[in-house]
Amino acid sequence: MMPFYVVTAFVLSYMSSGEHGHDYSYNFVLIGTLIAAAIEFVLVPLFGQLSDTIGRKKIYAWGAAAMGVWGFIYFALLDSGVTWLAFVALCLGLIPHVMQYGPQASIIAESFPTNLRYTGAGLGYQLSSIVAGGPAALIVTWLIHQFGTGYAVSVYILVSAVITLIALKLLANRSRSDISDDQTYSRGAAR
């Protein structure tokens, strides 16, 4: 969740403010981010389908690991001072995210019994946005000002990826299970 906000929102000010040795136009950064979003739009169903074939947790884990590594590559390319490398980083920035986002809805839904699925999935997703995504801009801004380099943000992304991998390891794998009607369902329960 948090790396998405770094790659789509924070990068706009990071690359166009002129503060950190970058003085790209806002439109340059916005176009790169728009291309990344278009790539993600195409890849979400593909990674969702791949997760049905290979396994949701496996694809999600690959995405989390890729995100942990990609943060360092991403900021190295952004900070290189080479315009086309920065543009490539902007355009490819969401690929590790989409590896997680494709299977994410299924993973979240499978984590709850039938009678709690809608509420659990909705609350879980929204609370993670608040806890991980909400303070992301403040934290990465503080890291940049404190350490003066994008690599500090890369470490933050890596820590987020490690936490994701640990949580994923603890999560039961129900991707091959029939979850349409499990034993915990109670008729008429309003939850």
BELVENWO-V799467 format. One record per helix or strand of 2 or more residues. SS is the DSSP state (helix for helix, strand for strand). FROM is the first residue (numbers start at 1). LEN is the number of residues. Records with the same first field share a line. If there is no record, write none. Layout:
# BELVENWO-V799467
SS->FROM-LEN ; FROM-LEN
This chain:
# BELVENWO-V799467
helix->2-15 ; 26-29 ; 56-23 ; 83-10 ; 95-16 ; 114-21 ; 136-12 ; 150-21
